[in-house]
Amino acid sequence: MVHIRNRQKEKRLLLVRTKECKQRKIYGRLRHCLQAYRSGRIGHKKYRGPKH
């Protein structure tokens, strides 16, 4: 089971990430943005929307 503290941290991280996504003007689905975060595409490189 995941600790509750961890879950709260996750929620906070999610909020920060969604904010950053909006700042970067990614108007596609937010899910794509978060996915890119998870794969580390936003962390270091510029993120140019979902690749099709």
N, C-alpha and C positions, 0 to 999 in steps of 0.2 A: 504493500500500500504506500501511496505517496504521502509524505508528511504534509500537514495542513500548511505549515510555514512555507514549504516549497511551493505549494499551490498558489499561495498569496503572492509569493515572489514572481511566479510565472505570470499571474494576472497583471502585476505592475509592469513587468517587462513587456507584456503584450501591449499595454497602453502606450508605453514609450515608443514601441516599434511602430504602432499604427500612426502615432503623431509624426514620427520621422517620415513615414511613408507619405503622409499628406504633405509634409514640407517638401519632399522631393517631387511633388506633383505627379504621383503615380495614380492616375485616375482609373486604372483597371481595377480588377477585383483585389480587395485587400488581401485575400487569401494568397494570391500569387506573391504579393509583397512579403508576407510572413514566410512563405515557403522559401523565398530567396534568402531571407534572413537565416533560416534553418540550415540551408546548404552553404551559408557563408558567402553568398554572392554580393550582399550589400555591405557586409562588414568592412571589406577592404577595397573593393572595386566599385566604380559607379554602377548603379543598377539601372539598366535600360529596359524596364518592363519585361513581361513574360516573353520568352523566346518561342516563336512558333515555327 
